Amino acid sequence: MNKKLRTLLLVAVLLLVALSLSGCGVPRGEIDLNAPPGWWEALVVYPLAKLLMFLNRTISGVGIPYSYGWAIIVLTIALKIVTLPLTLKQLQSTKAQQALQPKLKELQNKYGKDKQKLSEEQMKLYKEAGFNPLGGCLPLLIQLPVLWGLYQSLYVLANPSVQELQGAGFFWIPDLSYPSLEVGTKWISESFQAQDWGKLFAYFSLPLIMILSQLLLQKMAQPPKGPKGAGGDSQQQMMGQMMMFMPIMFGYITLGLPSGLTLYWSISNVLSVVQQYFVTGWGGLTDWLPMLKTRSSEMVGMTEAPPPTTTSKAIAPAKPVKRRRRKK
């Protein structure tokens, strides 16, 4: 029952993210930043949008190009710092769960046919280890409103009536407000027909970065497989396949969203990968890249003091030197 509850929570979070990426609930008409339509916009969305506008003017005022792209990155980093305590708690919960995997595998092998007994023994193991299986979900659920507010603020700035992200480029990306929600993914077929390869490269690059960073993050959050490459039970394998499929689905959805949103998502993923590495290490990523495990072992070996050398024969103590007496 506990594992089913965790699965349902995970699916609910992923569905919420998918709805966020699709722009569900985002106003698409004219927007007045001085007249928020509701309390959520007044307290969260519009203040974040105005903060992004302030960062853009500040960065452009000191002569730094691509100011809106850098403003999105600066605000993403700031939010990561603010939510760092919650993120660390979530990652530590993931690390504790990875440490319990060998014992959980033993319980599955021993009580695999008796689901009720298996659940009781798992809860007993969690209690002895002081581990809360749902402890990693609560910080994530607390962070979601903040991330959703930032996401909506980027939608607001990409709205044509606000005219903030319109024409704001970032390195090889011509316009962070493109493609608009009205255009969707129609630009892909139109660009192929016109053989506009530069446009295809520009607006395909960020979704690809988002997919790769999301795959790395999710693989690092999983424990490495055993020496025989054996996975967990069928439910864990199904969840693993779903976790591999979701980034690809998200990447496809972002092909029809403003690039500023995809930039935020990609930078957030990259920062999460760094946080994940310093708390849990490479995790299951060593299954894909075995050299990471070797390098990690070498680094550990370099930091450990070498053991004292021993010889088969004992070293004899030095004999005292006798002084000769001088003849008188």
Sequence and secondary structure as in RCSB ss.txt:
>XXXX:A:sequence
MNKKLRTLLLVAVLLLVALSLSGCGVPRGEIDLNAPPGWWEALVVYPLAKLLMFLNRTISGVGIPYSYGWAIIVL
TIALKIVTLPLTLKQLQSTKAQQALQPKLKELQNKYGKDKQKLSEEQMKLYKEAGFNPLGGCLPLLIQLPVLWGL
YQSLYVLANPSVQELQGAGFFWIPDLSYPSLEVGTKWISESFQAQDWGKLFAYFSLPLIMILSQLLLQKMAQPPK
GPKGAGGDSQQQMMGQMMMFMPIMFGYITLGLPSGLTLYWSISNVLSVVQQYFVTGWGGLTDWLPMLKTRSSEMV
GMTEAPPPTTTSKAIAPAKPVKRRRRKK
>XXXX:A:secstr
 HHHHHHHHHHHHHHHHHHHHTTTT   S   TTS SSHHIIIIIHHHHHHHHHHHHHHHHTT SSHHHHHHHHH
HHHHHHHTHHHHHHHHHHHHHHHHTHHHHHHHHHHHSS HHHHHHHHHHHHHHHT  TTTTHHHHHHHHHHHHHH
HHHHHHHHSTTT SSTT  BTTBS TT S TTTTTHHHHHHHHHT HHHHHHHHHHHHHHHHHHHHHHHHTS   
 TT     HHHHHHHHHHHHHHHHHHHHHTTS HHHHHHHHHHHHHHHHHHHHHHTTTTHHHH HHHHHHHHHHH
HHHS       SS               
